[in-house]
Amino acid sequence: MTRWSIGDLAKASGLTVRTLYHYDEIGLVVASERTTSGHRRYTPDDVRRLYQVRSLRQLGLTLEEVRSALSRSDSLRPLFEAQLAALNAQAQHVEALRSRLTALLDGHTTESLLSTLEMMSVYESYFTADQLTDLRSRAASMGPEAVEALKASWLELVQQLRQHMADGTPATDPRVVELSRQWDALGAKFTGDDPAIKAAAQRSWEENKSSISTQIGWPADDGLVDYVSQARAAQ
């Protein structure tokens, strides 16, 4: 019956001798036989186990997970399902990162890229990962043209409200109250009217007015948000 030395097995398997020594030391793949001089000799069963270990490692399992898998007498399905879920989560993260990088590189200068990255960091400190995913998914489902149309509508709404402020129109004026309703309706298209997301957005604004106002193009200290809040209270 064929026996393999550690060097021969390393060449055949594509693993390093050091890796095989490590597997032996931790009891994961142990040579079943030794020569009279103490050299390891691997049997066909040892080689079969090594290839099982390598296959499981290629699925992304840790050495401890591999050990657990090989020692199980029941189905490996739960372990593989958990690994698949983890890989799906990683894939979603990679896809989200790819989309963000694509969007960042689309027509931005170095200065605007740095500014956008700064705001991304701000938002990520207020919104949970699930909330950010929800916001991005909602924007993606609307499509870029619809998102840009909503932004344009919002900027027009801001201009109308600021004009009323400049004219001294009371926040309780029916025209301003109606504009506050439109403000909330536009916001709901982005937030899904989720209370937790709305609260996170409010905290983000209150604590980062200067940075956010630079991004959206109107001064943070002009009282507009308070004006809208007063109009909202009169709805």
C-alpha positions in Angstrom: 0.0 0.0 0.0 1.3 3.5 -0.9 2.7 5.7 1.8 3.6 9.4 1.4 6.3 11.3 3.1 5.5 14.8 4.3 7.4 16.3 1.4 5.7 14.2 -1.2 2.3 15.0 0.2 3.0 18.7 0.3 3.9 18.6 -3.5 0.9 16.5 -4.3 -1.6 18.6 -2.3 -0.2 22.0 -3.1 0.1 22.7 0.6 3.3 23.7 2.3 5.3 21.3 4.6 4.9 23.9 7.3 1.1 23.7 7.0 1.2 19.9 7.2 3.4 20.1 10.3 0.8 22.5 11.8 -2.1 20.2 11.0 -0.2 17.3 12.6 0.6 19.4 15.7 -3.0 20.4 16.3 -4.3 16.9 15.6 -6.2 17.8 12.5 -4.4 15.6 10.0 -2.0 13.2 11.7 0.3 10.8 9.9 -0.8 7.3 10.9 2.6 5.8 10.6 6.3 6.6 11.3 9.5 5.1 10.0 12.0 3.5 12.3 13.9 6.8 12.2 10.7 8.8 13.2 9.7 10.3 9.8 6.0 10.7 9.1 4.3 8.4 6.6 0.8 9.2 5.4 -1.7 6.4 4.5 -4.4 6.7 1.9 -6.9 7.4 4.7 -4.7 10.3 6.0 -4.5 11.7 2.5 -8.3 11.4 2.1 -8.7 13.4 5.4 -6.3 16.0 4.2 -8.2 16.6 1.0 -11.4 16.9 3.1 -9.7 19.5 5.2 -8.5 21.4 2.2 -12.0 21.3 0.6 -13.6 22.6 3.7 -11.0 25.3 4.1 -11.7 26.4 0.5 -15.3 27.0 1.6 -14.0 29.6 4.1 -14.3 27.5 7.3 -11.8 28.0 10.1 -9.6 25.2 11.3 -11.9 24.7 14.4 -15.0 24.6 12.2 -13.2 22.1 9.9 -12.4 19.9 13.0 -16.0 20.2 14.1 -17.3 19.3 10.7 -15.1 16.2 10.3 -16.1 15.0 13.8 -19.8 15.3 13.3 -21.9 12.2 12.9 -25.0 14.2 11.9 -25.6 16.3 8.8 -23.2 19.0 7.8 -26.1 21.0 6.3 -26.5 23.4 9.3 -22.8 24.2 9.2 -22.8 24.9 5.5 -26.0 27.0 5.7 -24.4 29.1 8.4 -21.3 29.5 6.2 -23.4 30.4 3.2 -25.2 33.1 5.2 -21.9 34.6 6.3 -20.6 34.6 2.7 -23.9 36.2 1.5 -23.4 38.9 4.1 -19.8 39.5 2.9 -21.0 39.6 -0.7 -23.6 42.2 0.2 -21.0 44.3 2.0 -18.6 44.0 -1.0 -21.5 45.0 -3.4 -22.4 47.9 -1.2 -18.8 49.1 -1.2 -18.5 48.7 -5.0 -21.7 50.7 -5.5 -20.4 53.4 -3.2 -17.0 53.6 -4.9 -18.7 53.8 -8.3 -20.9 56.6 -7.2 -18.0 58.4 -5.6 -16.0 58.3 -8.8 -18.8 59.5 -11.0 -17.8 63.0 -11.8 -16.3 64.0 -8.4 -13.2 66.1 -7.9 -10.6 65.1 -5.3 -12.0 67.8 -3.0 -15.6 66.7 -3.4 -14.6 63.0 -2.9 -13.0 63.9 0.4 -16.1 65.9 1.4 -18.4 63.0 0.5 -16.2 60.5 2.4 -16.4 62.8 5.4 -20.2 62.8 5.3 -20.3 59.0 4.8 -18.4 58.7 8.0 -20.8 61.0 9.7 -23.8 59.1 8.6 -22.4 55.7 9.5 -21.9 56.9 13.1 -25.7 57.7 13.4 -27.4 55.0 11.3 -27.1 51.3 11.9 -25.8 49.0 9.1 -29.4 47.8 8.5 -30.7 51.4 8.3 -28.0 52.4 5.8 -28.8 49.3 3.8 -32.5 50.2 3.9 -31.8 53.8 2.7 -29.5 52.6 -0.1 -32.0 50.0 -1.2 -34.8 52.5 -1.3 -32.7 54.9 -3.4 -31.7 52.1 -5.7 -35.3 50.9 -6.2 -36.3 54.5 -7.1 -33.5 54.8 -9.6 -31.1 57.7 -10.1 -33.5 59.8 -12.2 -36.2 59.6 -9.6 -33.7 60.4 -6.8 -32.4 63.4 -8.7 -36.0 64.6 -9.3 -36.8 64.3 -5.6 -33.6 66.3 -4.7 -34.7 69.0 -7.2 -38.2 69.1 -5.7 -36.7 69.4 -2.2 -34.4 72.2 -3.2 -37.3 74.1 -4.8 -39.3 73.5 -1.6 -36.4 74.9 0.4 -36.3 78.0 -1.8 -40.1 78.6 -1.3 -39.8 78.2 2.5 -36.8 80.6 2.7 -38.7 83.1 0.6 -41.6 83.0 3.1 -39.1 83.4 5.9 -37.6 86.5 4.2 -41.1 87.9 3.6 -42.0 87.4 7.3 -44.7 84.9 6.7 -45.8 83.3 10.0 -45.0 79.6 10.2 -48.7 79.0 11.0 -49.7 80.5 7.6 -51.6 77.8 5.6 -49.2 78.1 2.7 -46.2 77.4 5.0 -48.1 74.6 6.7 -48.8 73.0 3.3 -45.1 73.3 2.4 -44.2 71.6 5.7 -46.4 68.7 4.7 -44.6 68.5 1.4 -41.3 68.6 3.2 -42.4 65.6 5.3 -43.7 63.7 2.3 -40.5 64.1 0.4 -38.5 63.0 3.5 -40.7 59.9 3.8 -39.8 58.8 0.3 -36.2 58.5 1.5 -36.7 57.3 5.0 -39.7 55.1 4.4 -41.3 57.1 7.3 -39.3 54.8 9.6 -39.4 56.5 13.1 -35.9 55.1 14.0 -34.4 56.4 10.7 -36.1 59.8 11.1 -34.7 60.1 14.7 -31.2 59.1 13.5 -31.4 61.7 10.7 -32.5 64.4 13.2 -29.6 63.6 15.6 -27.2 63.7 12.7 -28.5 67.1 11.6 -28.5 68.6 15.1 -24.9 67.5 15.8 -23.4 68.1 12.3 -25.3 71.1 10.9 -22.2 72.8 9.5 -20.9 69.8 7.5 -24.3 68.7 6.3 -25.3 72.2 5.3 -22.2 72.5 3.1 -23.3 69.3 1.3 -26.9 70.4 0.7 -26.1 74.0 -0.2 -27.9 76.2 2.4 -26.7 77.7 5.7 -27.3 75.7 8.8 -28.0 78.8 11.0 -30.8 80.4 8.8 -33.5 78.9 11.0 -35.2 77.0 8.2 -35.5 73.7 10.1 -37.0 75.5 13.2 -39.4 77.3 10.8 -40.6 74.0 9.3 -40.9 72.5 12.8 -43.2 75.3 13.8 -45.3 74.9 10.7 -45.5 71.1 11.3 -46.8 71.8 14.8 -49.7 73.7 13.2 -50.7 70.9 10.8 
